[in-house]
């Protein structure tokens, strides 16, 4: 764009605004199915290869967490 200022042409930069592009959405995390792993006691869990089962992990149960620190069947 040019503007005439006192008989002399001057170029003027005009800012253009870029239209924001849509930000791609992150895929929804797959819902984790509830596990049906249940142990009668830690001996059974250990026989199945489960040790140090953290709260929220398959196989965890409060009854297996003696000291209530969030880790059941500690090795």
C-alpha positions in Angstrom: 0.0 0.0 0.0 1.3 3.5 -0.8 0.3 6.7 0.8 0.9 10.1 -0.8 2.4 12.5 1.8 3.0 16.0 0.6 3.4 14.9 -3.0 5.8 12.1 -2.2 4.9 8.4 -2.2 5.6 6.5 1.0 5.1 2.9 1.4 3.2 1.8 4.5 3.3 -1.7 5.8 0.0 -3.0 6.9 -0.1 -5.8 9.4 -2.1 -8.7 8.4 -3.6 -11.0 10.9 -3.2 -14.7 10.3 -6.3 -16.6 11.0 -5.5 -19.0 13.8 -5.4 -22.6 12.7 -7.3 -25.2 14.7 -5.0 -26.8 17.1 -5.2 -30.6 16.7 -6.7 -32.2 19.7 -4.9 -34.9 21.5 -6.5 -38.2 21.2 -8.7 -39.1 24.1 -7.0 -41.6 26.4 -8.4 -45.0 26.2 -10.4 -45.9 29.3 -8.7 -48.5 31.2 -11.0 -51.4 31.9 -11.3 -52.4 35.5 -9.3 -55.5 36.2 -11.0 -58.6 37.7 -7.7 -59.7 39.3 -8.5 -60.6 42.9 -6.2 -62.3 45.3 -7.2 -64.1 48.5 -3.9 -63.1 50.1 -0.3 -62.1 49.2 0.8 -65.7 49.1 -1.6 -66.2 46.2 -0.5 -62.9 44.6 3.2 -63.9 44.9 2.5 -67.3 43.4 1.0 -65.5 40.4 4.1 -63.2 40.2 2.5 -60.1 41.7 4.7 -58.2 44.2 4.6 -54.5 45.2 1.2 -53.9 43.8 0.5 -50.1 43.8 -2.9 -48.6 44.6 -4.8 -48.4 41.4 -3.0 -51.2 39.7 -4.7 -54.5 38.8 -4.7 -56.9 41.8 -4.4 -54.2 44.5 -6.8 -54.5 47.4 -6.7 -52.6 50.7 -6.8 -56.0 52.6 -3.4 -56.8 51.0 -1.8 -53.5 52.0 -1.0 -54.1 55.7 0.6 -50.8 56.4 -1.7 -48.8 54.2 1.1 -47.1 52.3 -0.4 -47.7 48.9 1.7 -50.8 48.1 0.3 -54.3 48.6 2.2 -57.5 48.9 5.5 -55.8 49.4 8.5 -57.9 48.7 
